[in-house]
Amino acid sequence: MDNRICGIHPVYEALVSRRTPIERIHIARESHSGKLKEILELARERDVPVRKEERSVLDRMAEGTVHQGVIAVASAISYADFEALFKPDKPVVVVLDGVEDPHNLGAVIRTAEACRASGILVPERHSAPLSTTVVKASAGASAYVPVVRVKNLVNGIDALKERGLWVVGIDPAGTQDWTDFDYTGPVALVLGGEHRGLRRLVREHCDALVRLPMLGNIASLNISVAAAVVLYEIVRQRRATPSNSKEAPQE
Amino acid sequence: MDNRICGIHPVYEALVSRRTPIERIHIARESHSGKLKEILELARERDVPVRKEERSVLDRMAEGTVHQGVIAVASAISYADFEALFKPDKPVVVVLDGVEDPHNLGAVIRTAEACRASGILVPERHSAPLSTTVVKASAGASAYVPVVRVKNLVNGIDALKERGLWVVGIDPAGTQDWTDFDYTGPVALVLGGEHRGLRRLVREHCDALVRLPMLGNIASLNISVAAAVVLYEIVRQRRATPSNSKEAPQE
């Protein structure tokens, strides 16, 4: 696996140089060298998640390379700072609660870029890493859309609320149709993962829950499709509002 | 490849029994046995496309199995008759002009089923076969949505027009926004393939061309995403029209 950086010195150098974006670091439980402490310190500073693992897990990951109890997984692109989500005037943030399929993550990034959404918010756990597969599935859009990672998604949602965003969950149990919410203000859309949908706690932290009608026999849409339908409803509403009509060509 | 049926007798039996849906048949150019003529006859009756190939192509496809100059490719599900598209009162047909990625075809089928669209129309050439990958990507929706195959897509579009459908192409060169067309009547949406978009002749046969705004830097949306955005715009419009409000619960 060419996205694995194995061994104390290579991982330390990768963290210090900041040349390679690091997705996460795996450390053997029983490791206690002084240099490893420095690595942990740097990882904390850089917001890189660290997972303690059995040495056998690291042996499998390293595929024969000497790892000295520490392996970093490189990512194709870097995560952005939380502040990057608030660059536009009326932010649209897409919050993904456990999207693990890189094709889905890439497809959401691609549509978000097309709709000029501000960015994507994901949790550390149960999220597809920012791999080359994500970059490819995004058709290059990942170069333009900030993806922000937070330890705890509920805290992240609360932070969005503090910044004035309305948090709208997309959920089969939604109490209104996707078109009945007014998205003309700053807004965050929250979508659940492929396997479990929105978690209860995340759902409870939404200001509103909207549903996409399922008129046939199947139970749900693909995540990237559901995100796209609501993102383009936002585009439709914002184009229709008088405040936006001012943006028409003025020649 | 377990979807290949090799040899004169097995292919003949598959066509006669109708137990296995057949995607297409490959025949060696220089084959002239009497039984092969019967196979060609049956294939014509059953609307199964036949491709004449060099014998070396068949050798490669057969992977060592004896093929006697004929190989059938089985599909996971059958194509439907053209008439299946007109079962609902106000049909919504999704026409795919060269969608070759089975994940995209499956995703379109999934969304079409969720929107209760009438079915999918595809051409024989440059279309993903109805493989198990399509079935899986459709999340089971392929059991409910008829997929109709025509030799010539332009003729197919003309046949839709004769049945009273408005044919709307989704194209970056569209003259109106996707929300500006009135989809409350019978309608067909035409989308181009992953690589080349709508072909000129197909585009010229559309009654209208609508565009999805691309507000960022990238040039296009994923096919299944573009289809979904317009399919849900149709749902939105049809829910909003007075004729549909009569369908509200009457208890």
Interface residues (C-beta under 8 A of the other chain):
Chain A: H103 A107 R110 T111 E113 A114 C115 R116 A139 G140 A141 Y144 D177 W178 T179 L212 P213 M214 L215 G216 N217 I218 S220 L221 N222 S224 V225 A228 V229 Y232 E233 V235 R236 R239
Chain B: H103 A107 R110 T111 E113 A114 C115 R116 A139 G140 A141 Y144 D177 W178 T179 L212 P213 M214 L215 G216 N217 I218 S220 L221 N222 S224 V225 A228 V229 Y232 E233 V235 R236 R239
